[in-house]
């Protein structure tokens, strides 16, 4: 099994000879853990949002930085220490909520209503991809996985290159603007992020079938959150480009 989500690796859900009946990972258990992480993200994002509208932009600048850096660090810790995921995954979600709430508030100030639209589109996309996966319309075949892996890696390289080029005042032309090329690029990235959900669903299902340890429900929920956060940010970016053309 292979997924383009860097959180999930081939060794993650190997059958455990120590699995205890009734204590193995299940799909329903992973869904419940994902719900808890979503509530964590929602709680801190709403708190940051409220601080923005009561204290102004200067009240949340530090929170966004703490959330972004802290979330990245906790993501690395969770990825390399999967057995810690019951504790590190909620911390990651809480920190990520700080960053998402602040980013959403700044964007909402410029384009009212955009945050709600992005949230609805994110969950709507997730639901559609789950339905397509469950009905077999979209199958996580080896070729499909390889294609999404390559596309995701290509996008990551573009973002990394853009980040380092920015230190020299160089920008990759077109893709980050609100022109047709930039909008097309965002549509492609949103599509790739959505297809990553299919691979994650498949990986979780296979993990449950292999009777992986119970704590990996938290790890799997964390992996889904990574994809959902990416999808939300890309949808928010796309909507911002579309709004700025009006």
Secondary structure, DSSP 4 states (H G I P E B T S, - for coil): ---SSTT--TTTTPPPTTPPTT-B--HHHHHHHHHHHHHHHHHHHHHHHHHHHHH-GGGTHHHHHHHHHHHHHHHHHHHH-GGGHHHHHHHHHHHHHHHHHHHHHHHHHHSTTHHHHHHHHHHHHHHHHHHHHHTTSS---HHHHHHHHHHHHHHHHHHHHHHHHHTTT---TTTTSSSHHHHHHHHHHHHHHHHHHHHHHHHHHHHHHTT-BTTHHHHHHHHHHHHHHHHHHHHHHHHHHHHHT-
